[in-house]
Amino acid sequence: MKLPVIKSVVQFIEQNDEDYILETLEVLEHLSQAQGLKDEEVEVIGELISNMYGGLEVIKEMKNGTPMKDALNGFMKRVLGSIDK
């Protein structure tokens, strides 16, 4: 996951609507199942999916009153904490 990409997704949701991200996720998840994709291509799609879900998690925290910077940092700490376990 890349913080700048997640931040960009959050900004997109703020300017538009999270439904765009949800629909894009559906398309990407469908594409990831396509036959003939190379491992590297599936990895790129997976990274995009992860970042978009991260953006949705950050937006959820922001809707609960958490400032963007704190929501982003908290999300990344949770991600890094789960990797360390």
PyMOL commands that set and color helices and strands:
alter all, ss='L'
color gray80, all
select helices_A, chain A and resi 3-15+18-31+39-63+68-84
alter helices_A, ss='H'
color red, helices_A
deselect
rebuild
show_as cartoon
